[in-house]
């Protein structure tokens, strides 16, 4: 198991993953903000701040409101759009497909195959389904959603590589893998082509700093942080330290929380927001540079 990574070591090792370019041609604040892109292993750079969709298409907001939120986020530089076949029974992918019609080259689309479909035939069928719902001919990144009961990762990697050779996906990766899972993946032929590991990460959930995160940094592989705002039941926005730092920078607490996850240039943060107002609040993180004192205060408030 890799050793726990200190905040200073994390920031230093991750610094090489920051740059100024963006995926697509959509102007955004991220193009002038420092350390707000992340480099994938093959050199592709993507926005460090994207948009999640795990609860979209379920009636919490109207479809029009949710689509407007995603569309607004794209315009603000949140160009990594994360979804999965599982989300809303495919409705999240369908909604995103409506939004990106006519602007496909401006976004970096991520979807996932569920482990119960992780056979060669199942992956091919699931990928075709996602492409159809998203109304696109390729996914920028395709992930295995969880390892689940997949004991042999070889056929998964082989099928991902087949889809990549066909141009149906441009990169592939995994989600919710721990260090032992990642080590197993590296033993598989072409397992080193993995572009990212999507894992839960926030001020409130820092467990990956004890293993998965330093492992990924060591291997030049960025993470994707889901639930960066703390997930269900979290109250990061109401934390006194977060609120005080936000007030000092004249931003909402969500911007502070998200900027923290992006602080090293090694993490792609994918918060979900169902309204334009929340998207705008999140997007402020692209221009927010936390100070050393800010980071120290957050470390004290949320120890590893």
C-alpha positions in Angstrom: 0.0 0.0 0.0 1.3 3.4 -0.9 2.1 5.8 1.9 -0.1 8.7 2.8 0.6 11.7 0.7 1.1 15.1 2.5 -0.6 18.2 1.0 2.8 19.7 0.1 4.0 16.5 -1.6 0.7 16.2 -3.5 0.9 19.8 -4.7 4.5 19.4 -5.8 4.1 16.1 -7.6 0.9 17.3 -9.3 2.3 20.6 -10.5 3.5 19.1 -13.8 -0.1 18.4 -14.8 -1.3 22.0 -15.0 -1.4 24.0 -18.3 -3.3 26.8 -20.0 -5.0 25.0 -23.0 -8.5 23.7 -23.0 -10.5 20.9 -24.8 -12.6 22.4 -27.5 -12.9 26.0 -28.7 -15.4 27.4 -26.2 -13.9 30.5 -24.5 -14.0 30.3 -20.7 -12.4 31.7 -17.6 -10.3 28.5 -17.4 -8.2 29.7 -20.3 -6.6 32.4 -18.2 -6.8 30.8 -14.7 -3.6 29.0 -13.5 -3.5 25.3 -12.9 -7.0 24.6 -14.3 -6.3 22.0 -16.9 -5.2 18.4 -16.3 -2.9 16.3 -18.5 -3.9 12.8 -19.4 -1.1 10.2 -19.8 -1.1 10.6 -23.6 -0.7 14.4 -23.4 -4.3 15.3 -23.9 -5.4 18.2 -21.7 -8.9 18.7 -20.3 -10.6 21.2 -18.1 -9.9 20.5 -14.4 -13.6 21.3 -13.7 -16.4 19.5 -15.3 -20.0 18.5 -14.7 -21.5 15.3 -13.2 -24.9 13.9 -14.0 -25.6 11.0 -11.6 -28.9 12.5 -10.4 -30.0 14.2 -13.6 -33.0 13.0 -15.6 -34.8 11.8 -12.4 -37.3 14.6 -12.0 -35.5 16.7 -9.3 -35.6 19.6 -11.8 -37.3 19.9 -15.1 -35.5 18.6 -18.2 -35.3 22.2 -19.5 -33.7 23.5 -16.3 -31.1 20.7 -16.2 -30.2 21.0 -19.8 -29.8 24.8 -19.4 -27.5 24.2 -16.5 -25.3 21.8 -18.5 -25.3 24.2 -21.4 -24.3 27.2 -19.2 -21.5 25.1 -17.6 -20.0 24.4 -21.0 -20.0 28.1 -21.8 -18.2 28.8 -18.5 -15.5 26.2 -19.2 -16.9 23.1 -17.4 -16.3 21.1 -20.6 -15.7 17.6 -19.1 -19.2 16.1 -19.0 -19.4 12.9 -16.9 -22.3 10.4 -17.2 -23.0 6.6 -17.3 -25.4 4.1 -18.8 -26.6 3.6 -15.2 -27.6 7.2 -14.5 -31.4 7.6 -14.7 -31.6 4.4 -16.7 -29.9 6.2 -19.6 -31.9 9.4 -19.3 -28.9 11.4 -18.2 -27.0 10.4 -21.4 -30.1 11.3 -23.5 -30.3 14.7 -21.9 -26.6 15.4 -22.4 -27.0 14.3 -26.0 -29.6 17.0 -26.5 -27.3 19.7 -25.0 -24.1 18.8 -27.0 -25.9 18.6 -30.3 -24.0 21.1 -32.6 -21.2 21.6 -30.1 -19.6 18.2 -29.8 -16.1 19.5 -30.5 -16.4 21.8 -27.4 -16.8 19.0 -24.8 -15.0 16.0 -23.5 -17.6 13.3 -22.9 -17.1 10.6 -20.3 -19.4 7.6 -19.8 -19.2 4.3 -18.0 -20.0 0.6 -18.5 -21.5 -1.2 -15.5 -19.5 -4.2 -14.2 -22.4 -6.5 -14.9 -21.9 -5.7 -18.6 -18.1 -6.1 -18.4 -17.8 -9.0 -20.9 -16.5 -8.3 -24.5 -20.0 -8.6 -26.0 -21.6 -6.7 -23.1 -19.1 -3.8 -23.3 -19.6 -3.5 -27.1 -23.4 -3.4 -26.6 -23.2 -1.0 -23.7 -20.9 1.4 -25.6 -23.2 1.3 -28.7 -26.1 2.2 -26.4 -24.3 5.1 -24.8 -23.2 6.4 -28.2 -26.8 6.2 -29.4 -28.3 8.0 -26.4 -25.6 10.7 -26.5 -26.1 11.1 -30.3 -22.3 11.0 -31.0 -19.9 8.7 -32.8 -17.4 8.5 -30.1 -16.8 8.8 -26.3 -13.7 10.8 -25.3 -13.3 8.6 -22.2 -15.0 5.3 -21.3 -14.7 3.9 -17.8 -15.4 0.6 -16.1 -17.8 1.9 -13.4 -16.7 -0.5 -10.7 -14.6 -3.6 -10.6 -17.5 -5.5 -9.1 -17.2 -9.3 -9.7 -14.7 -8.8 -12.6 -11.9 -11.0 -11.6 -10.0 -11.0 -14.9 -9.5 -7.5 -16.3 -7.8 -8.8 -19.4 -11.0 -9.1 -21.6 -12.1 -5.6 -20.4 -8.9 -4.0 -21.4 -8.8 -5.9 -24.7 -12.3 -4.8 -25.6 -11.6 -1.2 -24.6 -8.5 -1.2 -26.8 -10.6 -2.7 -29.6 -13.2 0.1 -29.3 -10.3 2.6 -29.2 -8.9 1.2 -32.4 -12.3 1.6 -34.0 -12.5 5.2 -33.0 -15.6 4.6 -30.8 -13.7 5.7 -27.7 -10.6 7.9 -27.5 -9.4 7.0 -24.0 -10.4 4.4 -21.4 -10.1 4.2 -17.6 -11.6 2.8 -14.4 -13.7 4.0 -11.5 -13.7 3.1 -7.8 -10.5 1.1 -8.1 -8.3 0.8 -5.0 -4.5 0.3 -5.1 -4.7 -3.5 -5.3 -7.2 -3.2 -8.2 -4.8 -0.8 -10.0 -1.9 -3.1 -9.5 -3.9 -6.0 -11.0 -4.8 -3.7 -13.9 -1.1 -2.9 -14.6 -0.4 -6.7 -14.9 -2.8 -7.0 -17.8 -1.4 -6.5 -21.3 -2.0 -2.8 -22.2 -3.4 -2.1 -18.8 -1.0 0.8 -18.6 -3.1 2.5 -21.2 -5.5 3.4 -18.5 -6.1 7.2 -18.6 -7.7 7.8 -15.2 -9.3 6.4 -12.0 -12.5 8.1 -11.0 -12.9 8.0 -7.3 -14.8 9.8 -4.5 -12.8 12.8 -3.2 -13.7 15.9 -1.2 -12.6 17.7 1.9 -14.9 15.4 3.8 -13.7 12.2 2.0 -9.9 12.2 1.9 -9.2 8.5 2.2 -7.6 8.2 -1.2 -4.7 10.4 0.0 -3.6 7.3 2.0 -3.1 5.1 -1.1 -4.9 5.6 -4.4 -4.0 9.2 -4.9 -0.2 8.9 -4.3 -0.3 5.7 -6.5 -1.9 7.5 -9.3 0.5 10.5 -9.0 3.5 8.2 -9.0 2.2 6.6 -12.2 1.4 9.8 -14.0 -2.3 9.1 -14.0 -4.8 11.9 -12.9 -7.9 11.1 -10.9 -11.4 12.2 -11.5 -13.1 13.4 -8.3 -16.7 12.6 -8.0 -18.9 14.0 -5.2 -16.3 16.8 -4.7 -18.9 18.9 -2.9 -19.3 16.1 -0.3 -22.1 14.0 -1.6 -25.4 13.2 0.0 -25.8 14.4 3.5 -22.7 16.5 3.5 -22.6 20.0 4.9 -19.4 21.3 3.6 -21.1 24.5 2.4 -22.1 25.2 6.0 -18.7 24.6 7.5 -17.5 27.7 9.3 -13.9 27.5 7.9 -15.1 27.1 4.4 -17.6 30.0 4.7 -14.9 32.2 6.2 -12.5 31.5 3.3 -15.2 31.9 0.7 -16.2 35.3 2.2 -12.5 36.4 2.0 -12.4 35.6 -1.7 -15.9 36.9 -2.4 -17.1 33.5 -3.7 -19.7 30.9 -2.6 -18.5 28.0 -0.4 -18.8 25.6 -3.3 -16.0 27.4 -5.2 -13.6 27.0 -2.2 -14.5 23.3 -1.9 -13.9 22.7 -5.6 -10.8 24.8 -5.8 -9.4 22.6 -3.0 -9.9 19.4 -5.0 -8.1 21.0 -8.1 -5.3 22.5 -6.1 -2.5 20.3 -7.5 -3.4 20.1 -11.2 -3.7 16.3 -10.9 -7.5 16.0 -10.3 -10.5 16.6 -12.6 -13.4 17.6 -10.4 -16.9 16.7 -11.6 -19.6 18.3 -9.4 -23.2 18.0 -10.2 -25.5 21.0 -10.4 -29.1 21.0 -11.6 -29.5 24.7 -11.9 -27.8 27.6 -13.7 -27.3 29.4 -10.4 -25.4 26.4 -8.9 -23.3 26.0 -12.1 -22.2 29.6 -11.9 -21.3 29.3 -8.3 -19.2 26.2 -9.1 -17.5 27.8 -12.1 -16.0 30.5 -9.9 -13.6 27.8 -8.7 -11.8 28.0 -12.1 -10.5 31.5 -11.1 -10.0 30.9 -7.4 -6.4 30.5 -6.2 -6.4 29.3 -2.6 -3.6 30.7 -0.4 -1.2 28.7 1.7 -3.0 29.9 4.7 -6.4 28.9 3.2 -5.0 25.4 2.6 -3.6 25.1 6.2 -6.9 26.2 7.6 -8.8 23.6 5.6 -6.3 20.9 6.6 -6.9 21.7 10.2 -10.7 21.7 9.7 -10.6 18.5 7.6 -7.7 16.3 8.7 -6.8 13.2 6.6 
